[in-house]
Structure formats: C-alpha cells, structure tokens
Amino acid sequence: MKMVKEMNEEKITHIAVVAAGIDEEYQNNIISGINRFAEEHNINVSYFAAYGGMLKSRRFDIGEYSIYNLINFSAFDGTILMTNTICDPETKERIIKRVGDSGIPAVVFDCGDYPQLYNISINNSSAMSAVINHVIEEHGAEVINFVSGPLSNPEATDRYHAFLDVMKKHNLPVEEERVFFGEFRSLDGRQAIEDFLESGMSLPDAFICANDAMALTAVSALEKAGYKVPDDVIVTGFDYTYNARNFCPALTSVKRPLFDMGYKSAEIILDIINGKNPPKNISLESSPVFSESCGCKTETSDDYRIYKKRTYKKLENINSGISMLNRFTAGLAETEEVSETIDVLNKFIEELECDKFCLCLTEDWQDSFGLNIPESEGGYAGYITSPLIWENGERRTCGYFPSRNMFPEPVETSGNINYFLPLHFRERCLGYYIITNSDFPVYSLLCHNLTMNLSNSLENVRKLIHLNKTMDELNRLYVVDPLCNIYNRNGFINLADAKFKECADKNQKVMLTFIDMDGLKFINDNYGHNEGDFAIQRLASVIQESCMNGICARFGGDEFVVFSFDVTENDAETFKRRFSAKIENMNAIIKKPYTLSASLGSVVAVAGGETTLYSVIKQADEKMYEVKKQRKNSRTASGK
C-alpha cells in the first residue's frame, strides 16, 4: 500500500534520507540544507538514522543498522544517501543495491563509485593539500602524524592520498606508525593521541586530522598530556565546523559548503521528479582557513556576542535535556509491563517539542531468543504494531500494519520532517520510533541516550515477561503432576490446607477420599510401563471427572486423594457411585485386556479442633487399606 495519498489533487513528494550519526555537526549542516529546501517546496522528508560505529560493538552496530532494512524505497519519490557517514562497507553496499532495485532517483555525496547515481562532491584533495603545504612551508613541519577516516569512505581516501602526495612532494617520510585510521568520530582523535603517547615515539611537528571532530578531541588529549597547541605541536582539522572555529585555539581547517550540498541534493531529486535532467556530477569547492592551531592569527571565530548567546542556548538545552533524560530513566526503571513503559514515554514526549511521535514495535519483539543470534538478524518482521501514537497532545494506538508501510498511519499532509530511529537490544531488532517536526534528534546530544534507555526498558520488560512465564511454569511443575496433569502432593497440601482452615472457621464438614489403584504391578509386568502410565492417566481422568466439588491430586505412584468441602454424610456414598460408574465407562471405552479398578476409602469429619487435614488423610488412608484388604480376601476366598 502506498503510504502517501493525493492531497488537493497534487501528489505529495516524499524523499528518504539515509544517514548515520545525525547529531554530528557535519551531518547537521547537510540536514539543514535539505530541510530548508523541503520547507520552501512543501515536501516531506524521512530520515532513517543510526548511531553505528559509536560504541565499537559489532553486535550493537547490527541493531543500529537494522533501521535501514525498514526502508521501502519504492514508496518514496527519491532518496538522498549520506552513506559516507556509515562506517560499515557491507551495510552501504546493501543500501546501494536496494536503491538500484527500487528504480528511484538517488543522490550521494563525495562518491564517484556509482555512476548510476547523482553525485555531489566537494573537492577534498586540493584543500587538504593546501593545509599540509601550509604547515610544511609556512611553519617548517617535517615530522607529521596523520589521523585518517576509514579508507572505505571516499572522502577519507581523498584526504589520505592528498597527505601522501604532499609528503612525497616535499621528500618527507611517511611512517606507518604515525598514521591512525579512525571512523571520523570525535572519540577517534582522543584514541589517536593515546595510541601515540603509548608508542614512545617522539612528538611530531603536526597532527593533520581528516576532520574537525577528531582534531578537537586530539587537541584536548594533547593538552591533558601537557602539550600546548600550537606552541609544542600543530593540529589541523577539516570541515570548518562551528565548534572548530570557536575553539581555543581556533582550529586551522577547511571550509566546505555543506549546507549548499544538502540543499542541492534535494533540489536535484525534485528536478528529476519534475522531468528535468540535472547533471550527474556536481563539484563544489572548498577552501583552507588558517588559524590559531597552526600558529596563524587570522580571526576566524564568530561574533563574540553571537557566540555567547549560542553557547548559552546550547548549554541550556543540554541541562534541560539531562534533566529530562534523568527523569525519563528513573521513570522507566520502575516499569515492569509494556503499558507502564508507554505511560512513562507518553509523559515526556511533549518535552521533545514535536508534532507527532509514533512508537512502533515488531510483532515478535516479545518473543524469546537465545544469546547466539546470527549476524544476519536485524530485520523487521512482516508486521509492526504501534502501541503509542502521540499527536499534538492526543494519544491513540494502531494495530498491526505491514512493515513495508513504515508509518502506522497513511501520510496525508506535506511539509513534514520525520526521523526514524532504531530500537534494539544488541543485534535483536525491537522496533523503532518516528519523531515528526522536531529538532531534538539532530541538535540534542542526548537523543541517542534516550533511544538506548527506551530500548533497554523494552528489553527489560521482555525479559520480565519471560521470567514471569518461567516462574509460572516452575510453579506449575512444583504443584502439578506432569503425567496426570492434576495436582501433585505439594499442590494438594498447599490448596487443601488453606481450604481446610477456611472450613474450620465455618465449622463445615469435609470429606477426604484416598484412592489406590488396583493391579498396577500386573499391568507393568505384563504390558510394560508405558501401558502402566496410560492406565494411571485414565484413572486420574476418572477421578477428576468424579470430583464435582473439591481438589484431586496424585499423591504418589498409584495413590490419589480427593478433598471435598462443605459436604454431608451421604456424599461419600455418592462419590463412590459416581466413581464406579465412570470407571466402568472408561473400561468400556479403552477396551484393554486388563480392567481399571481402584480401592477407595472416604472419611467425613467436621474441620477444626483436634481434626486436622493430616489426621483426616491418615484416617482415609487406613480406611482405604481396609477396603483393599477386604477385596483381596474376597478374591482369595472366591478363588479369583
């Protein structure tokens, strides 16, 4: 089913964007450009975003990347692929293939590996070369460490090759130990410095970093180790982010038109939809910015008043976000059922400042699963359910819908920005949530924490569900006889004792019938123990059918007991007649070469005083053996 409908006789344009780490500034700038174009042209954009590569856990990454398996590309008019933000090459290849199979137009960034796709590139090599040449020629650097992104990323490859070319041009050696390959994440910069410090190598003249995120943490790690930038060592970045140009020292970097790149990508998709033929490859220029971290004094920071205002706003958002997250976490910690988790989530959605929020769970999310799940897991079941849809303060639910629809409800309005974020435990997919028209997923550093907390809460609820099922089964096995499926001795004592005390308080009469199967040894010896078990089961069935108002149990082996309450003196004989009729009927049904029979002993007594449950059981047992003895003597006397 197509998820978009006709509105005002015009088809709603809907673009999918695939990205990772959308809270990073590089992604922010591109997303801002896409969203600006979407706002100006009243189109819908849906971001499918993951945080893969953040925690260096393969199992966690599989769960994060599961969100990409949800995308039904054929339901969109076009897609923008920020695959250069995804660290895993296999994941990128699967996405590219699925887009190709869908036949919709697609735009990629800085990647000429797929000629069938539209590519917007920024010249990485020339600007990186200019930075390294500047460090060597203007500041006399000779020994240089390079902090690279992953070579599976075309941008990282361009920047790394630019480094190699410039070093070769100046006849400077490239030592393998002085090159660190990261994932473009901020934590990689710190790791690169820590690895260098542990190596025992001499301090280089410069650390050239492939992006600002790694450069900033590299500077912090160096200063923590007692080195000053740029007095002791130069550090440079790439991207010219807000944090880089307002850092102290301001970072030498490369300015790239990222906003323009995002805006242009959405424009290309819309042009194709409208029948235009945009160029397959568009190249945008970047330019180096030399600043304090290399020893230059060029003023690169923003206006001081604007910087203070923006910094305060950012700190305010972080503080309020932490407060919200702490309260959210505390609330989730008290939940034991799905409904309770949803109630807690519902209370906090308004603080996310969104128009709509949909919690979507796979149909099998509560199923039991083992610890060893193959890496191929991470997909979505055929159907999804949405136990919570929050829209402008109103709450509702949606039953099961096909996962190919992605949205629990048809999209009937335009101009919306949707963010799809995965919910998972390790590699096991639990579902996802959709947050509509909110900046929280992009600008809040706490969005990933909120998502993980929600995922962990759902997983805890799932475990509690199965723990309770296990406990119920253990309790059942503790009190139920597995062969006869009636109470065992433990179950009987627990229930009958409580009922006996209740009858004692009311001064009621109780009846205890002790039943012993006749001829079980004969059946086992002549027909086998399986046949003996069958006979015991049939006898148990007869006893259960005869027990109109009471508790019946297998007391052990071939012995059974029935406890009846609020009885009269005549009930013992009534029970005996009913039992005899039913066992006779059972024999007629099973038609075995042996006859089912049993000896009964019943005692009726007033509960309470010196009459206890155990004393009544003992009396009934003795009476049953008297009956059994009489029947045996009778058979002996008659020669049977």
KAGI-V745361 format. One line per field, one symbol per residue. ss: DSSP state (H for helix, E for strand, C for the rest). psi: psi as a letter, one per 30 degrees, with the letter a starting at -180 (. if undefined). burial: I if it has 9 or more other ideal C-beta (glycine too) atoms within 8 Angstrom, else O. A space follows every 10 residues. Layout:
ss=???
psi=???
burial=???
This chain:
ss=CCCECEECCE ECCEEEEEEE CCCCHHHHHH HHHHHHHHHH HCCEEEEEEE CCCCCCCHHH HHHHHHHHHH CCHHHCCEEE ECHHHCCCHH HHHHHHHHHH HHCCEEEEEC CCCCCCCEEE EECHHHHHHH HHHHHHHCCC CCCEEEEECC CCCHHHHHHH HHHHHHHHHC CCCCCHHHEE ECCCCHHHHH HHHHHHHHHC CCCCCEEEEC CHHHHHHHHH HHHHCCCCCC CCCEEECCEC CHHHHCCCCC CEEEECCHHH HHHHHHHHHH HHHCCCCCCC EEEECCEEEC CHHHCCCCCC CCCHHHHHHH HHHHHHHHHH HHHHHHHHHH HHHCCCCHHH HHHHHHHHHH HHCCCEEEEE EECCCCCCCC CCCCCCCCCC CCEEEEEEEE ECCEEEEEEE EEHHHCCCCC ECCCCCEEEE EEEEECCEEE EEEEEECCCH HHHCCCHHHH HHHHHHHHHH HHHHHHHHHH HHHHHHHHHE CCCCCCECHH HHHHHHHHHH HHHHHHCCEE EEEEEEECCH HHHHHHHCHH HHHHHHHHHH HHHHHHCCCE EEEEEECCEE EEEEECCCCC HHHHHHHHHH HHHHHHHHHH CCCCCCCEEE EEEEEECECC ECHHHHHHHH HHHHHHHHHH HHHHHHHCCC
psi=kkfklkkhgk kkkkkkkkll hffleeeeee eeeeeeeeef ghlkkjkjkl hlgeghjeee eeeeffffff kiefflflkk jhfffkfjee eeeeeeeeee ffglkkklkh jgfifflkkj lkjeeeeeee eeeeeeefgg kejkkkjlak ffkeeeeeee eeeeeeeeeg hkkjkefgkk jagglefeee eeeeeeeffg llklfkjjkf leeeeefeee eeeefgkkkg eekkklakfh leeefgljlk kkakkkieee eeeeeeeeee eeegglilke kkkkklkkjk aeffflgkjf llkeeeeeee eeeeeeeeee eeeeeeeeee eeffkfleee eeeeeeffee ffhlekkkkk klfgfflkll fiklfflgak lflkkjfjjk jhfkkllkak lkfffekfkk jfllgkjkkk kkkljbfkkf bllkkkhkfe fefkffeeee eeeeeeeeee eeeeeeeeee eeeeeefefk kfefhlkaee eeeeeeeeee eeeeeghlkl kkkkkkkkge eeeeefflfe eeeeeeeeee eeeeffieia klljfkcgkl kkkklhllff feeeeeeeee eeeeeeeeef hlflkkllkk jkkklkklbf jleeeeeeee eeeefeeeee eeeeeeefg.
burial=OOIIOOIOOO OIIIIIIIII IIIIIIIIII IIIIIIIIOO IOIIIIIIII IIIOOOOOOI IIIIIIIIII IIIOIIIIII IIIIIIIIOO IIOIIIOIIO OOOIIIIIII IOOIOOIIII IIIIIIIIII IIIIIIOIIO IOIIIIIIII IOIIIIIIII IIIIIIIIOO OIOIOOOIII OIOIIIOIII IIIIIIOOOO OOOIIIIIII IIIIIIIIII IIIOOOIOII OOIIIIIIII IOIIIIIOII IIIIIIIIII IIIIIIIIII IIIOOOOIOO OIOIOIOIII IIIIOIOOOO OIOOOOIOOI IOOOOOIIOO IIOIIOIIIO IIOOIOOIOI IIIIIIOIIO OIOIOIIIII IIIOIOOOOO OOIOOOIIOI IOIIIIOIII IOOOOOOIOO IOIOIIIIOO IOOIOIIIII IIIIIIIIII IIIIIIOIOI IIOIOIIIOI IOIIIIIIII IIOIIIOOOO OOOOOOOOII IOIIOIIIII IIIIIIIOII IIIIOOOIII IIIIIIIIII OOIIOOOOOO IIIOIIIIII IIIIOIIOOI IIIIIOOOII IIIIIOIOOO IIOOIIOIIO OIIOOIIOOO OIOIOIOIII IIIIIIIOOO IOIOIIIOII IIIIIIIIOO IOOOOOOOOO
